[in-house]
Amino acid sequence: MTRPDQPVSADALFGSGAADYARYRPGLPDAAVHLLAATQHGVPGPVLLDLGTGTGQVPRALLPVLRRLVHVDLVDVNRHMLKTALTTLEPVRGACSMSTFTGEAHAFTPTAPGRAPTLITSCRSFHWMSRPEVLAMADRVAAPNAIVAVMGDGSLWTHGSDWTAALRGLIQTYLGEERRAGTRGTYAGPDRSYEDDLADSAFSDVTERRFPVTRSWFPEDVVGHLRTTSFARPALFADRRHEFEAEALGLLRRHARGGVLTEDAVFTVLLARRPGGAA
């Protein structure tokens, strides 16, 4: 079975689907972005290290708010994602320099001296990583008062609404009852919480913030979003992909009210620092 805490190549998972990822993945709530920016209050020359950056959603949201950012390190195992991230960030980066690292997050090393990250983020990606090793890496490279922010908001697979239940049932008719994950096998669930991971790390002073979010989806956008997930990515359906997407689109249109589907989610941010660090 593929466990979510085992490192998995995003090239193997999503291939070159970075365009779908950039278009269909929900962004960060404004309140969460401002919370991240507030952690850097009084920090001279903030440096962001974004782990599992994908197409750069975190720095894309943060740069217009935290204009004092001097450098961003983008880390991902998928080179296509990193290329898209750089293109997406170019219009908003201003004088902020950027570097990319293609590889697993725990293997990251800073590209230049004097760029110790003051904010380390992982948004909707921490479950793919070797988390103890990532946190040990963070302890090695981070500035003394650095903040680690682990963020996420669940999945359409687990969301409890009529339309997501029906969609999940349709996926199961194609792929089987168990939730697919990784490049093979099924989702086994994490063996411990992120809070436990952080408690056993150097960043054991943890606070949690929760932000309710209501999203409106067009049916076509839900189908596009499914292509970016590990449980319904196109390769799983092989030559039945177009058949599945057509059936999914019809199902979603039947459930849509006024052409729109509603998702009520909670975006959770865990802010972790070394004990005794600045609040």
Disulfide bonds with the S-S distance in Angstrom:
none
